[in-house]
Amino acid sequence: GINAEYGIQVGPGLVYLFFQTEFGKGVFVQSLTPIEENLQLLEHKIYTESWMPYWVSAFILYNEGEQVTNDAAIWSNKIHIMNPIVSSESDHLLLSWRKWYSQFYTVPDPKKNLTW
């Protein structure tokens, strides 16, 4: 199986996800680049130890892409709640991350009437 070791969010558009398999170690590099309003380019790259068979890294990368596709339905229907109720330690960590992440966004323009 694949064991996720840890991830590092470098900024709003760059993440490193480190993992371990029976075939060796690797890292996903995920980058998100704004193209225009409501359009982003999401890229996934995978780097592995040289002895990992190509088919293993290709399989892992393919499945990561499938997960993103599945998550897109959730992202397209989420609702932002300004002050959500938190009940666990992980909820508090998520709120801390959300506060940090908010520095990269501008205040919405009420004249644009975005419905997404």
All heavy atoms as an XYZ file, in Angstrom:
962
protein
N       0.815     -1.191      0.000
C       0.000      0.000      0.000
C       0.855      1.249      0.000
O       2.077      1.206      0.087
N       0.180      2.357     -0.034
C       0.834      3.662     -0.006
C       0.600      4.266      1.368
O      -0.526      4.352      1.829
C       0.269      4.601     -1.082
C       0.480      3.994     -2.461
C       0.905      5.972     -0.985
C      -0.225      4.740     -3.558
N       1.667      4.689      2.013
C       1.561      5.350      3.301
C       1.954      6.806      3.132
O       3.088      7.105      2.759
C       2.487      4.688      4.332
C       2.106      3.259      4.591
O       0.933      2.949      4.745
N       3.088      2.376      4.614
N       0.993      7.699      3.396
C       1.295      9.119      3.355
C       2.111      9.453      4.596
O       1.674      9.179      5.707
C       0.017      9.932      3.316
N       3.297      9.986      4.406
C       4.151     10.312      5.543
C       3.813     11.686      6.099
O       3.560     11.835      7.269
C       5.619     10.224      5.149
C       6.059      8.796      4.865
C       7.544      8.686      4.576
O       8.190      9.702      4.231
O       8.060      7.573      4.713
N       3.805     12.704      5.243
C       3.433     14.053      5.665
C       3.317     14.936      4.440
O       3.731     14.572      3.353
C       4.433     14.626      6.672
C       5.846     14.777      6.158
C       6.283     15.988      5.642
C       6.738     13.704      6.197
C       7.579     16.132      5.168
C       8.034     13.841      5.734
C       8.447     15.052      5.221
O       9.723     15.194      4.753
N       2.740     16.105      4.647
C       2.599     17.078      3.580
C       3.038     18.447      4.060
O       2.998     18.732      5.261
N       3.470     19.267      3.129
C       3.878     20.633      3.445
C       3.158     21.573      2.491
O       3.302     21.446      1.277
C       5.404     20.817      3.292
C       6.159     19.875      4.220
C       5.794     22.265      3.559
C       7.658     19.855      3.961
N       2.362     22.490      3.039
C       1.714     23.517      2.233
C       2.635     24.728      2.256
O       2.799     25.376      3.279
C       0.342     23.870      2.807
C      -0.342     24.983      2.057
C      -1.610     24.539      1.379
O      -2.228     23.581      1.784
N      -1.998     25.254      0.351
N       3.273     25.015      1.116
C       4.249     26.095      1.038
C       3.549     27.445      0.916
O       4.014     28.444      1.421
C       5.207     25.864     -0.157
C       6.206     26.992     -0.280
C       5.919     24.532      0.009
N       2.433     27.484      0.271
C       1.653     28.704      0.073
C       0.300     28.301     -0.467
O      -0.054     27.124     -0.436
N      -0.459     29.244     -0.967
C      -1.802     28.892     -1.431
C      -1.798     28.018     -2.684
O      -2.782     27.371     -2.980
C      -2.447     30.240     -1.719
C      -1.302     31.137     -2.016
C      -0.174     30.655     -1.151
N      -0.683     27.956     -3.392
C      -0.682     27.214     -4.646
C       0.395     26.166     -4.785
O       0.677     25.719     -5.892
N       1.022     25.745     -3.688
C       2.096     24.759     -3.791
C       2.076     23.833     -2.579
O       2.116     24.293     -1.436
C       3.452     25.455     -3.887
C       4.672     24.556     -4.120
C       4.539     23.739     -5.407
C       5.936     25.389     -4.138
N       2.000     22.517     -2.857
C       1.952     21.509     -1.796
C       2.913     20.379     -2.145
O       2.990     19.957     -3.298
C       0.523     20.929     -1.642
C       0.483     19.843     -0.585
C      -0.483     22.020     -1.334
N       3.639     19.894     -1.151
C       4.468     18.707     -1.270
C       3.841     17.620     -0.403
O       3.605     17.840      0.783
C       5.891     18.953     -0.775
C       6.641     20.029     -1.520
C       6.977     21.222     -0.896
C       7.015     19.845     -2.841
C       7.678     22.205     -1.573
C       7.712     20.822     -3.527
C       8.041     22.007     -2.877
O       8.729     22.981     -3.558
N       3.560     16.461     -0.989
C       3.011     15.326     -0.253
C       4.000     14.167     -0.352
O       4.223     13.624     -1.434
C       1.656     14.911     -0.831
C       0.564     15.973     -0.818
C      -0.638     15.505     -1.620
C       0.162     16.297      0.602
N       4.590     13.798      0.760
C       5.596     12.746      0.794
C       4.927     11.413      1.122
O       4.042     11.348      1.966
C       6.659     13.075      1.842
C       7.413     14.340      1.511
C       6.955     15.568      1.940
C       8.563     14.287      0.750
C       7.636     16.735      1.622
C       9.253     15.443      0.423
C       8.785     16.670      0.861
N       5.373     10.338      0.448
C       4.761      9.029      0.665
C       5.799      7.920      0.598
O       6.920      8.117      0.121
C       3.645      8.767     -0.365
C       4.120      8.727     -1.783
C       4.542      7.535     -2.362
C       4.148      9.881     -2.552
C       4.980      7.499     -3.680
C       4.586      9.849     -3.869
C       5.007      8.652     -4.432
N       5.400      6.747      1.076
C       6.260      5.563      1.114
C       5.450      4.381      0.590
O       4.282      4.229      0.931
C       6.690      5.304      2.563
C       7.381      3.983      2.807
C       8.824      3.993      2.363
O       9.534      4.950      2.591
N       9.252      2.935      1.716
N       6.059      3.555     -0.256
C       5.437      2.315     -0.742
C       6.432      1.167     -0.547
O       7.576      1.390     -0.159
C       5.076      2.399     -2.245
O       6.274      2.296     -3.014
C       4.342      3.671     -2.599
N       5.993     -0.038     -0.870
C       6.904     -1.181     -0.839
C       8.024     -1.037     -1.870
O       9.066     -1.671     -1.766
C       6.140     -2.490     -1.121
C       5.191     -2.906     -0.033
C       3.810     -2.262     -0.167
O       3.548     -1.586     -1.185
O       3.007     -2.410      0.751
N       7.799     -0.182     -2.874
C       8.766      0.008     -3.957
C       9.706      1.185     -3.731
O      10.596      1.423     -4.530
C       8.029      0.204     -5.285
C       7.225     -0.993     -5.694
C       5.869     -1.045     -5.431
C       7.820     -2.068     -6.330
C       5.117     -2.148     -5.801
C       7.080     -3.171     -6.703
C       5.723     -3.215     -6.433
N       9.472      1.966     -2.677
C      10.330      3.113     -2.386
C       9.531      4.340     -1.998
O       8.306      4.302     -1.872
N      10.259      5.435     -1.833
C       9.671      6.702     -1.418
C       9.424      7.609     -2.618
O      10.033      7.438     -3.665
C      10.596      7.428     -0.443
C      10.776      6.731      0.870
C      11.704      7.534      1.760
C      11.883      6.833      3.095
N      12.744      7.623      3.987
N       8.549      8.591     -2.403
C       8.287      9.567     -3.446
C       7.646     10.819     -2.887
O       7.341     10.906     -1.691
N       7.454     11.774     -3.754
C       6.793     13.026     -3.375
C       5.915     13.488     -4.531
O       6.301     13.416     -5.696
C       7.816     14.126     -2.979
C       8.748     14.464     -4.120
C       7.105     15.373     -2.478
N       4.698     13.912     -4.195
C       3.821     14.599     -5.143
C       4.107     16.082     -5.005
O       4.227     16.589     -3.884
C       2.338     14.436     -4.778
C       1.733     13.144     -5.151
C       1.348     12.246     -4.169
C       1.494     12.817     -6.465
C       0.756     11.057     -4.496
C       0.908     11.627     -6.802
C       0.538     10.739     -5.817
N       4.177     16.771     -6.102
C       4.240     18.224     -6.081
C       2.967     18.697     -6.765
O       2.727     18.383     -7.930
C       5.490     18.764     -6.809
C       5.491     20.287     -6.804
C       6.754     18.215     -6.164
N       2.132     19.390     -6.008
C       0.874     19.906     -6.551
C       0.980     21.420     -6.623
O       1.301     22.068     -5.629
C      -0.302     19.529     -5.657
C      -0.495     18.057     -5.519
C      -1.612     17.714     -4.541
O      -1.958     18.475     -3.671
N      -2.158     16.527     -4.711
N       0.715     21.966     -7.793
C       0.731     23.415     -7.937
C      -0.584     23.881     -8.543
O      -1.167     23.205     -9.386
C       1.912     23.873     -8.797
O       1.799     23.351    -10.099
N      -1.037     25.005     -8.071
C      -2.290     25.607     -8.528
C      -1.973     27.027     -8.967
O      -1.511     27.840     -8.173
C      -3.309     25.613     -7.387
C      -4.727     25.997     -7.725
C      -5.327     25.014     -8.715
C      -5.567     26.042     -6.470
N      -2.184     27.305    -10.251
C      -1.840     28.605    -10.824
C      -3.096     29.283    -11.345
O      -3.789     28.727    -12.195
C      -0.849     28.430    -11.992
O       0.272     27.678    -11.536
C      -0.406     29.765    -12.538
N      -3.419     30.488    -10.844
C      -4.564     31.219    -11.391
C      -4.302     31.605    -12.848
O      -3.225     32.081    -13.186
C      -4.666     32.470    -10.518
C      -3.819     32.196     -9.319
C      -2.785     31.202     -9.747
N      -5.293     31.369    -13.697
C      -5.199     31.733    -15.113
C      -6.013     33.002    -15.364
O      -5.545     33.945    -15.981
C      -5.708     30.587    -16.015
C      -4.925     29.297    -15.737
C      -5.651     30.973    -17.478
C      -3.449     29.376    -16.009
N      -7.225     32.992    -14.872
C      -8.119     34.147    -14.924
C      -9.170     33.936    -13.851
O      -9.154     32.929    -13.151
C      -8.758     34.300    -16.312
C      -9.590     33.117    -16.731
C     -10.110     33.231    -18.158
O      -9.318     33.531    -19.067
O     -11.314     33.017    -18.339
N     -10.092     34.862    -13.706
C     -11.112     34.726    -12.678
C     -11.875     33.410    -12.864
O     -12.328     33.099    -13.966
C     -12.075     35.908    -12.739
C     -13.035     35.948    -11.569
C     -13.830     37.243    -11.508
O     -13.454     38.220    -12.175
O     -14.819     37.268    -10.781
N     -11.963     32.639    -11.800
C     -12.664     31.343    -11.776
C     -12.035     30.277    -12.671
O     -12.704     29.328    -13.067
C     -14.146     31.508    -12.130
C     -14.860     32.384    -11.144
O     -14.622     32.294     -9.935
N     -15.724     33.250    -11.627
N     -10.760     30.429    -13.014
C     -10.065     29.421    -13.810
C      -8.640     29.250    -13.280
O      -7.899     30.229    -13.158
C     -10.019     29.825    -15.281
C      -9.320     28.841    -16.220
C     -10.073     27.506    -16.255
C      -9.214     29.425    -17.619
N      -8.302     28.003    -12.921
C      -6.976     27.701    -12.411
C      -6.409     26.503    -13.148
O      -7.144     25.665    -13.640
C      -7.038     27.363    -10.913
C      -7.470     28.496    -10.054
C      -8.680     28.128     -9.222
O      -9.042     26.980     -9.125
N      -9.296     29.120     -8.637
N      -5.098     26.433    -13.164
C      -4.393     25.282    -13.711
C      -3.852     24.481    -12.537
O      -3.069     24.995    -11.739
C      -3.238     25.738    -14.613
C      -2.311     24.628    -15.120
C      -3.070     23.649    -16.018
C      -1.118     25.227    -15.832
N      -4.293     23.231    -12.411
C      -3.823     22.339    -11.363
C      -2.874     21.328    -11.987
O      -3.240     20.632    -12.927
C      -5.004     21.611    -10.709
C      -4.662     20.546     -9.676
C      -3.919     21.149     -8.497
C      -5.919     19.837     -9.216
N      -1.646     21.294    -11.488
C      -0.651     20.353    -12.001
C      -0.194     19.434    -10.881
O       0.033     19.888     -9.760
C       0.560     21.089    -12.554
C       0.279     21.860    -13.825
C       1.531     22.502    -14.366
O       2.065     23.415    -13.706
O       1.979     22.072    -15.445
N      -0.065     18.162    -11.205
C       0.489     17.165    -10.288
C       1.725     16.588    -10.939
O       1.685     16.149    -12.082
C      -0.497     16.026    -10.051
C      -1.635     16.397     -9.192
N      -2.628     15.523     -8.864
C      -1.966     17.542     -8.574
C      -3.516     16.106     -8.089
N      -3.125     17.331     -7.912
N       2.796     16.578    -10.196
C       4.029     15.924    -10.647
C       4.430     14.950     -9.559
O       4.152     15.166     -8.380
C       5.138     16.951    -10.881
C       4.807     17.899    -12.017
C       5.896     18.897    -12.243
C       5.448     19.842    -13.357
N       6.419     20.858    -13.627
N       5.065     13.875     -9.959
C       5.499     12.880     -8.997
C       6.987     12.620     -9.206
O       7.450     12.514    -10.340
C       4.665     11.587     -9.119
C       4.989     10.605     -7.994
C       4.811     10.952    -10.475
C       4.038      9.407     -7.931
N       7.708     12.570     -8.104
C       9.134     12.271     -8.121
C       9.347     11.072     -7.197
O       8.838     11.061     -6.069
C       9.965     13.461     -7.649
C       9.790     14.666     -8.536
C       8.851     15.652     -8.232
C      10.545     14.810     -9.692
C       8.672     16.760     -9.053
C      10.385     15.912    -10.518
C       9.440     16.880    -10.190
O       9.277     17.970    -11.011
N      10.063     10.073     -7.681
C      10.276      8.860     -6.896
C      11.747      8.457     -6.918
O      12.528      8.955     -7.735
C       9.443      7.684     -7.449
O       9.889      7.383     -8.776
C       7.962      8.002     -7.457
N      12.082      7.520     -6.046
C      13.421      6.964     -6.071
C      13.626      6.240     -7.394
O      12.675      5.702     -7.973
C      13.613      6.028     -4.884
C      13.560      6.786     -3.556
C      13.635      5.889     -2.351
O      12.927      4.865     -2.298
O      14.413      6.233     -1.447
N      14.849      6.217     -7.890
C      15.121      5.710     -9.233
C      14.763      4.240     -9.421
O      14.473      3.811    -10.530
C      16.593      5.938     -9.587
O      17.429      5.256     -8.679
N      14.755      3.453     -8.369
C      14.455      2.023     -8.520
C      12.966      1.710     -8.495
O      12.571      0.581     -8.695
C      15.189      1.189     -7.472
C      14.960      1.655     -6.073
C      13.902      1.358     -5.271
C      15.792      2.507     -5.323
N      14.021      1.986     -4.062
C      15.188      2.699     -4.074
C      17.009      3.151     -5.581
C      15.752      3.504     -3.087
C      17.551      3.936     -4.583
C      16.932      4.102     -3.363
N      12.110      2.721     -8.259
C      10.675      2.463     -8.297
C      10.259      2.211     -9.745
O      10.559      3.018    -10.624
C       9.870      3.624     -7.713
C       8.364      3.348     -7.685
S       7.383      4.690     -7.003
C       7.813      4.590     -5.284
N       9.572      1.108    -10.027
C       9.124      0.853    -11.401
C       8.195      1.967    -11.902
O       7.372      2.490    -11.146
C       8.360     -0.469    -11.290
C       8.861     -1.115    -10.040
C       9.215      0.017     -9.122
N       8.347      2.293    -13.174
C       7.533      3.361    -13.769
C       6.048      3.105    -13.583
O       5.286      4.008    -13.263
C       7.860      3.512    -15.260
C       6.909      4.468    -15.939
C       7.066      5.837    -15.789
C       5.832      3.999    -16.696
C       6.170      6.721    -16.369
C       4.944      4.876    -17.281
C       5.116      6.237    -17.119
O       4.229      7.113    -17.686
N       5.597      1.856    -13.775
C       4.169      1.558    -13.694
C       3.610      1.855    -12.302
O       2.442      2.225    -12.181
C       3.868      0.118    -14.115
C       4.428     -0.934    -13.197
C       5.626     -1.569    -13.311
C       3.805     -1.468    -12.026
N       5.799     -2.458    -12.274
C       4.688     -2.416    -11.477
C       2.593     -1.236    -11.388
C       4.401     -3.128    -10.324
C       2.296     -1.944    -10.232
C       3.190     -2.880     -9.705
N       4.437      1.742    -11.270
C       3.972      2.043     -9.910
C       3.716      3.546     -9.778
O       2.659      3.971     -9.308
C       4.983      1.557     -8.847
C       4.574      2.033     -7.451
C       5.116      0.046     -8.883
N       4.687      4.363    -10.202
C       4.506      5.818    -10.098
C       3.366      6.293    -11.000
O       2.596      7.177    -10.621
C       5.802      6.560    -10.409
O       6.264      6.255    -11.700
N       3.225      5.694    -12.181
C       2.119      6.063    -13.078
C       0.770      5.705    -12.447
O      -0.191      6.481    -12.530
C       2.274      5.361    -14.423
N       0.691      4.554    -11.800
C      -0.538      4.128    -11.122
C      -0.888      5.083     -9.982
O      -2.046      5.497     -9.838
C      -0.358      2.702    -10.589
C      -1.534      2.187     -9.820
C      -2.675      1.746    -10.478
C      -1.497      2.132     -8.429
C      -3.756      1.266     -9.767
C      -2.582      1.661     -7.714
C      -3.718      1.219     -8.376
N       0.103      5.459     -9.186
C      -0.128      6.384     -8.071
C      -0.600      7.741     -8.586
O      -1.560      8.317     -8.078
C       1.151      6.528     -7.220
C       1.473      5.210     -6.525
C       1.004      7.645     -6.194
C       2.847      5.173     -5.878
N       0.061      8.251     -9.611
C      -0.304      9.550    -10.170
C      -1.699      9.509    -10.781
O      -2.498     10.435    -10.599
C       0.731      9.994    -11.211
C       0.572     11.396    -11.773
C       0.603     12.442    -10.675
C       1.671     11.671    -12.790
N      -2.032      8.444    -11.480
C      -3.371      8.297    -12.059
C      -4.439      8.340    -10.957
O      -5.455      9.017    -11.085
C      -3.475      6.990    -12.844
C      -4.886      6.696    -13.304
C      -5.400      7.319    -14.437
C      -5.705      5.831    -12.588
C      -6.693      7.078    -14.844
C      -7.009      5.580    -12.993
C      -7.501      6.209    -14.121
O      -8.786      5.971    -14.509
N      -4.210      7.602     -9.878
C      -5.194      7.567     -8.791
C      -5.316      8.908     -8.079
O      -6.406      9.267     -7.630
C      -4.852      6.446     -7.805
C      -5.275      5.112     -8.358
O      -6.442      4.873     -8.591
N      -4.314      4.243     -8.618
N      -4.226      9.655     -7.987
C      -4.306     11.005     -7.418
C      -5.198     11.882     -8.293
O      -6.027     12.639     -7.795
C      -2.902     11.611     -7.306
C      -2.876     13.033     -6.815
C      -3.336     13.209     -5.381
O      -3.405     12.225     -4.622
O      -3.620     14.367     -5.010
N      -5.050     11.773     -9.610
C      -5.910     12.526    -10.530
C      -7.377     12.147    -10.390
O      -8.261     13.000    -10.437
N      -7.644     10.863    -10.205
C      -9.030     10.409     -9.997
C      -9.613     11.001     -8.710
O     -10.781     11.375     -8.663
C      -9.089      8.881     -9.935
C      -8.889      8.213    -11.277
C     -10.013      8.519    -12.252
O     -11.170      8.224    -11.935
O      -9.728      9.074    -13.327
N      -8.797     11.077     -7.662
C      -9.266     11.644     -6.396
C      -9.619     13.118     -6.565
O     -10.630     13.584     -6.040
C      -8.197     11.477     -5.303
C      -8.651     11.936     -3.946
C      -9.826     11.138     -3.420
O      -9.805      9.927     -3.459
N     -10.837     11.817     -2.939
N      -8.797     13.848     -7.301
C      -9.090     15.263     -7.557
C     -10.397     15.396     -8.328
O     -11.229     16.250     -8.025
C      -7.929     15.941     -8.312
C      -8.322     17.323     -8.809
C      -6.705     16.015     -7.419
N     -10.592     14.547     -9.317
C     -11.839     14.573    -10.089
C     -13.041     14.328     -9.179
O     -14.064     15.015     -9.273
C     -11.799     13.513    -11.210
O     -10.701     13.818    -12.076
C     -13.078     13.503    -12.011
N     -12.920     13.367     -8.273
C     -14.011     13.088     -7.332
C     -14.243     14.259     -6.379
O     -15.384     14.564     -6.031
C     -13.715     11.821     -6.531
C     -13.726     10.583     -7.389
O     -14.325     10.560     -8.461
N     -13.046      9.548     -6.944
N     -13.165     14.911     -5.958
C     -13.289     16.041     -5.033
C     -13.894     17.270     -5.699
O     -14.472     18.125     -5.024
C     -11.921     16.409     -4.456
C     -11.397     15.389     -3.467
O     -12.186     14.497     -3.057
O     -10.212     15.472     -3.104
N     -13.772     17.381     -7.012
C     -14.279     18.559     -7.720
C     -15.766     18.764     -7.481
O     -16.232     19.902     -7.361
C     -13.980     18.457     -9.217
N     -16.527     17.695     -7.383
C     -17.960     17.813     -7.109
C     -18.201     18.448     -5.741
O     -19.115     19.252     -5.565
C     -18.626     16.448     -7.186
N     -17.365     18.114     -4.777
C     -17.492     18.699     -3.436
C     -17.104     20.172     -3.485
O     -17.803     21.037     -2.955
C     -16.609     17.933     -2.427
C     -17.119     16.500     -2.288
C     -16.567     18.645     -1.077
C     -16.190     15.576     -1.546
N     -15.977     20.488     -4.130
C     -15.519     21.871     -4.214
C     -16.550     22.755     -4.913
O     -16.722     23.914     -4.546
C     -14.209     21.968     -4.976
C     -13.064     21.222     -4.379
C     -12.896     20.900     -3.057
C     -11.940     20.703     -5.059
N     -11.729     20.214     -2.888
C     -11.118     20.071     -4.103
C     -11.540     20.701     -6.380
C      -9.918     19.459     -4.434
C     -10.351     20.079     -6.708
C      -9.547     19.480     -5.738
N     -17.218     22.214     -5.915
C     -18.182     23.000     -6.685
C     -19.444     23.314     -5.895
O     -20.208     24.193     -6.275
C     -18.565     22.252     -7.966
O     -17.441     22.117     -8.793
N     -19.677     22.599     -4.810
C     -20.920     22.782     -4.048
C     -20.681     23.213     -2.609
O     -21.593     23.163     -1.799
C     -21.720     21.477     -4.064
C     -22.218     21.154     -5.448
O     -22.991     21.897     -6.021
N     -21.726     20.069     -6.020
N     -19.468     23.633     -2.265
C     -19.237     24.025     -0.890
C     -19.781     25.408     -0.594
O     -19.939     26.240     -1.483
C     -17.794     23.920     -0.444
C     -16.756     24.216     -1.192
C     -15.426     23.879     -0.535
C     -14.586     25.110     -0.592
N     -13.239     24.927     -0.196
N     -20.067     25.610      0.664
C     -20.593     26.884      1.142
C     -19.634     27.404      2.198
O     -19.249     26.672      3.111
C     -22.002     26.700      1.750
C     -22.968     26.210      0.687
C     -22.493     27.997      2.365
C     -24.303     25.775      1.248
N     -19.245     28.648      2.076
C     -18.345     29.243      3.061
C     -19.158     29.711      4.259
O     -20.122     30.456      4.125
C     -17.585     30.416      2.450
C     -16.635     31.049      3.408
N     -15.444     30.461      3.737
C     -16.724     32.186      4.129
C     -14.824     31.224      4.611
N     -15.575     32.272      4.863
N     -18.760     29.262      5.449
C     -19.397     29.688      6.697
C     -18.375     30.525      7.448
O     -17.278     30.045      7.748
C     -19.836     28.469      7.536
C     -20.857     27.642      6.749
C     -20.408     28.922      8.875
C     -21.198     26.320      7.400
N     -18.722     31.766      7.731
C     -17.770     32.681      8.362
C     -17.307     32.194      9.733
O     -16.141     32.247     10.049
C     -18.381     34.078      8.492
C     -18.541     34.790      7.154
S     -16.969     35.040      6.295
C     -16.179     36.211      7.366
N     -18.218     31.744     10.581
C     -17.881     31.315     11.936
C     -18.440     29.920     12.197
O     -19.438     29.760     12.893
C     -18.430     32.309     12.964
C     -17.801     33.675     12.820
O     -16.589     33.798     12.816
N     -18.616     34.696     12.673
N     -17.799     28.895     11.664
C     -18.325     27.543     11.843
C     -18.183     27.055     13.288
O     -17.320     27.514     14.033
C     -17.453     26.703     10.904
C     -16.188     27.466     10.810
C     -16.559     28.914     10.907
N     -19.047     26.136     13.667
C     -18.964     25.510     14.981
C     -17.847     24.469     14.923
O     -17.796     23.660     14.014
C     -20.309     24.849     15.344
C     -21.398     25.913     15.426
C     -20.196     24.068     16.645
C     -22.790     25.348     15.561
N     -16.958     24.496     15.899
C     -15.863     23.531     15.946
C     -16.012     22.650     17.175
O     -16.459     23.095     18.225
C     -14.487     24.231     15.954
C     -14.261     24.962     14.656
C     -14.353     25.175     17.123
N     -15.657     21.373     17.010
C     -15.845     20.452     18.126
C     -14.629     19.603     18.446
O     -14.569     18.996     19.504
C     -17.039     19.537     17.845
O     -16.782     18.777     16.681
N     -13.660     19.556     17.565
C     -12.515     18.689     17.811
C     -11.216     19.443     17.563
O     -11.207     20.545     17.012
C     -12.583     17.465     16.899
O     -12.382     17.861     15.552
N     -10.120     18.812     17.958
C      -8.801     19.408     17.743
C      -8.533     19.614     16.255
O      -7.978     20.627     15.846
C      -7.714     18.516     18.358
C      -6.306     19.030     18.145
C      -6.026     20.383     18.791
O      -6.692     20.715     19.798
O      -5.161     21.112     18.287
N      -8.961     18.642     15.422
C      -8.734     18.782     13.980
C      -9.530     19.956     13.411
O      -9.069     20.632     12.494
C      -9.065     17.493     13.242
O     -10.418     17.145     13.421
N     -10.721     20.223     13.976
C     -11.493     21.388     13.543
C     -10.734     22.675     13.853
O     -10.706     23.600     13.045
C     -12.854     21.437     14.234
C     -13.830     20.400     13.725
O     -13.576     19.809     12.654
O     -14.855     20.169     14.402
N     -10.123     22.738     15.037
C      -9.362     23.930     15.420
C      -8.138     24.109     14.523
O      -7.807     25.225     14.129
C      -8.951     23.856     16.897
C     -10.098     24.025     17.836
N     -10.688     25.241     18.086
C     -10.785     23.114     18.563
C     -11.681     25.089     18.940
N     -11.773     23.795     19.242
N      -7.478     22.999     14.167
C      -6.342     23.082     13.247
C      -6.785     23.577     11.879
O      -6.105     24.379     11.240
C      -5.666     21.719     13.126
C      -4.922     21.227     14.367
C      -4.464     19.787     14.170
C      -3.753     22.131     14.691
N      -7.948     23.108     11.431
C      -8.475     23.549     10.149
C      -8.780     25.041     10.164
O      -8.490     25.760      9.205
C      -9.728     22.749      9.783
C     -10.353     23.071      8.439
C      -9.375     22.815      7.303
C     -11.610     22.270      8.238
N      -9.337     25.540     11.257
C      -9.620     26.975     11.359
C      -8.338     27.797     11.362
O      -8.291     28.871     10.745
C     -10.443     27.276     12.613
C     -11.905     26.862     12.560
C     -12.594     27.213     13.869
C     -12.622     27.522     11.399
N      -7.304     27.298     12.027
C      -6.013     28.008     12.008
C      -5.452     28.065     10.601
O      -4.962     29.102     10.147
C      -5.007     27.312     12.922
O      -5.439     27.351     14.242
N      -5.533     26.939      9.893
C      -5.059     26.893      8.510
C      -5.868     27.844      7.639
O      -5.326     28.572      6.816
C      -5.162     25.457      7.992
C      -4.776     25.320      6.567
C      -3.525     25.226      6.050
C      -5.664     25.279      5.453
N      -3.584     25.119      4.681
C      -4.884     25.148      4.293
C      -7.050     25.332      5.326
C      -5.440     25.080      3.040
C      -7.602     25.262      4.069
C      -6.795     25.136      2.938
N      -7.200     27.849      7.830
C      -8.073     28.713      7.040
C      -7.744     30.186      7.267
O      -7.733     30.985      6.332
C      -9.527     28.419      7.421
C     -10.524     28.882      6.420
C     -11.847     28.252      6.729
N     -12.790     29.290      7.048
C     -14.074     29.112      7.247
N     -14.587     27.911      7.199
N     -14.867     30.101      7.519
N      -7.455     30.545      8.521
C      -7.094     31.928      8.830
C      -5.794     32.302      8.122
O      -5.678     33.363      7.525
C      -6.961     32.111     10.335
C      -6.644     33.521     10.735
C      -6.570     33.663     12.237
C      -6.240     35.093     12.609
N      -6.099     35.269     14.041
N      -4.786     31.411      8.189
C      -3.518     31.664      7.509
C      -3.738     31.800      6.009
O      -3.219     32.705      5.364
C      -2.544     30.517      7.805
C      -1.297     30.587      6.977
C      -0.191     31.341      7.221
C      -1.047     29.896      5.746
N       0.741     31.153      6.226
C       0.243     30.269      5.312
C      -1.776     29.003      4.977
C       0.799     29.772      4.144
C      -1.210     28.510      3.817
C       0.056     28.898      3.412
N      -4.534     30.899      5.438
C      -4.769     30.856      3.994
C      -5.502     32.102      3.504
O      -5.307     32.545      2.376
C      -5.587     29.604      3.678
C      -5.468     29.105      2.274
C      -4.468     28.213      1.922
C      -6.357     29.492      1.286
C      -4.357     27.719      0.630
C      -6.259     29.018     -0.009
C      -5.257     28.132     -0.319
O      -5.154     27.665     -1.598
N      -6.343     32.708      4.344
C      -7.167     33.855      3.934
C      -6.329     35.070      3.544
O      -6.816     35.945      2.824
C      -8.146     34.231      5.041
O      -7.465     34.772      6.151
N      -5.073     35.134      3.987
C      -4.236     36.281      3.629
C      -3.975     36.367      2.132
O      -3.582     37.407      1.620
C      -2.909     36.216      4.385
C      -2.003     35.084      3.927
C      -0.730     34.994      4.708
O      -0.029     36.001      4.866
N      -0.411     33.801      5.202
N      -4.214     35.280      1.416
C      -3.943     35.253     -0.014
C      -5.167     35.633     -0.863
O      -5.100     35.598     -2.081
C      -3.446     33.859     -0.427
C      -2.204     33.462      0.303
C      -2.255     32.546      1.334
C      -0.981     34.023     -0.029
C      -1.110     32.172      2.018
C       0.180     33.669      0.650
C       0.105     32.743      1.673
N      -6.260     35.959     -0.218
C      -7.489     36.312     -0.935
C      -7.833     37.770     -0.717
O      -7.554     38.347      0.324
C      -8.655     35.437     -0.458
C      -8.530     34.026     -0.943
C      -7.917     33.061     -0.165
C      -8.997     33.662     -2.195
C      -7.776     31.755     -0.617
C      -8.863     32.371     -2.654
C      -8.253     31.426     -1.864
O      -8.112     30.152     -2.309
N      -8.490     38.341     -1.701
C      -8.962     39.710     -1.580
C     -10.404     39.694     -1.101
O     -11.087     38.673     -1.144
C      -8.895     40.424     -2.941
O      -9.674     39.680     -3.878
C      -7.473     40.540     -3.442
N     -10.878     40.834     -0.657
C     -12.267     40.962     -0.231
C     -13.143     40.905     -1.485
O     -12.853     41.577     -2.479
C     -12.483     42.291      0.520
C     -13.940     42.474      0.893
C     -11.586     42.351      1.743
N     -14.206     40.085     -1.476
C     -15.062     39.981     -2.663
C     -15.733     41.308     -3.013
O     -16.066     42.095     -2.137
C     -16.121     38.949     -2.269
C     -15.674     38.354     -0.990
C     -14.634     39.243     -0.394
N     -15.906     41.529     -4.283
C     -16.586     42.720     -4.777
C     -18.086     42.435     -4.812
O     -18.548     41.594     -5.591
C     -16.069     43.059     -6.186
C     -16.670     44.329     -6.738
O     -17.614     44.887     -6.133
O     -16.171     44.796     -7.783
N     -18.896     43.121     -3.978
C     -20.338     42.826     -3.930
C     -21.059     43.133     -5.241
O     -22.133     42.618     -5.507
C     -20.857     43.726     -2.796
C     -19.799     44.753     -2.578
C     -18.507     44.174     -3.060
N     -20.452     43.941     -6.110
C     -21.077     44.273     -7.388
C     -21.046     43.112     -8.369
O     -21.801     43.073     -9.323
C     -20.372     45.480     -8.013
C     -20.480     46.740     -7.191
C     -19.675     47.855     -7.833
C     -19.601     49.039     -6.892
N     -18.644     50.037     -7.374
N     -20.152     42.129     -8.148
C     -20.015     41.024     -9.100
C     -21.073     39.954     -8.923
O     -21.291     39.157     -9.809
C     -18.625     40.422     -9.000
C     -17.571     41.366     -9.532
C     -16.262     40.677     -9.705
C     -15.279     41.664    -10.309
N     -14.013     41.063    -10.587
N     -21.715     39.874     -7.785
C     -22.800     38.929     -7.534
C     -22.434     37.494     -7.954
O     -23.106     36.871     -8.752
C     -24.083     39.391     -8.262
C     -25.284     38.576     -7.806
O     -25.303     38.036     -6.714
N     -26.287     38.508     -8.664
N     -21.338     36.994     -7.393
C     -20.904     35.638     -7.717
C     -21.811     34.635     -7.028
O     -22.088     34.750     -5.848
C     -19.459     35.422     -7.284
C     -18.440     36.320     -7.979
C     -17.057     36.110     -7.369
C     -18.403     36.047     -9.457
N     -22.270     33.640     -7.763
C     -23.192     32.664     -7.196
C     -22.552     31.312     -6.938
O     -23.195     30.385     -6.542
C     -24.390     32.459     -8.147
O     -23.883     32.023     -9.403
C     -25.189     33.719     -8.308
N     -21.272     31.171     -7.170
C     -20.606     29.898     -6.962
C     -20.167     29.797     -5.533
O     -19.869     28.840     -4.990
C     -19.424     29.709     -7.895
C     -18.530     30.872     -7.978
C     -18.708     31.970     -8.763
C     -17.335     31.128     -7.238
N     -17.709     32.882     -8.562
C     -16.854     32.367     -7.636
C     -16.650     30.414     -6.295
C     -15.697     32.930     -7.105
C     -15.504     30.969     -5.776
C     -15.043     32.207     -6.175
